């Protein structure tokens, strides 16, 4: 993917090393899943000890960081789709 004058900088920074839509979708969905993992599940659902060992996040800082990042990737993906800026074959 080459940066053109039409593409905003925030979109270029989100997908600077990605030229195919499929790869950007994997990145966006992976980021969304990691955002869900970053919820402090052990604090929200007090229960068995294995829950605290499986979900290592015990505060909201990671979740608060991942929500805007996921939104950034999603909005960048949407911009690329609307402007047909993906390389062919993707």
N, C-alpha and C positions, 0 to 999 in steps of 0.2 A: 504494500500500500504506500503510495507516494503522497506526500502532503501537497495539496493544491491550494491555491489562494482562496478557493471557495470554502474549504473545510475549516471550521473554527479550531482554534488551538486546543480547547478542552476535549474535542473529539479526537484530534490527532494524538494527544497525550494518552488518552484511554486506550487506543488501538494502534499505537505506533509500530508495534512489532507483529501485528496481526493483519493478514491480507484476506482471509476467508471468513465469511459470515458464520460458518459452522464452528470455527475456532472461537469466535467472539461469543457465540451462544454458549459454548462449553464454559468459557470464562465467566459469563454472567450467571449462569445457573450454578456453577461451583461457588461463586461468591455468595449467591442467595442461600445455598445450603449451609455454607460456613457461617453466615449470619444467624441462621436458626440454631446452629450448634453453639454459637457464642451467647445465647441466652443463658442466664444463670439458673439452669434447670435444677441443680442441687439445692439452691435457695428457694426456688418457687415451689418445688414438690418435695417437701421433706419426706424421706422414706428410707429405703434400704441403702446400705453403704456402697453397693456397687454403682448406684447412680452418681454418687460424688466422685468415684474413681473413673467413671466413664466420661462424665462432663466435668472438665477441669476448671472451667470458668466459674468464678464465685462472685463476680461483680458485673456491673453494667458497662464498664469501659470498652471492652471489645465489641459488644453489641452496638454501642453508640458510635464507634468508629466504622463498623462494617455497614451500617444502614446507609449513610451517605455515599460510601464507595460503591455499593450495589446499585444505588440510584444513578450514580454517575455512569456506570457501565450500561445500565438499561437505557438511559437517555441518549448516550452515545450510539448505542445499537439502533435505537429508534431514528436518530438523525441520519445515520448511514443508510438505513432502509428507505427512508423518505426521499433521500437525494440520490439513490441508486449509486452509491459510491464504492460498493464492493467490487473486488476483482472478479472476473468471470470464472465460472467453474466452482463456485463456493457454496 
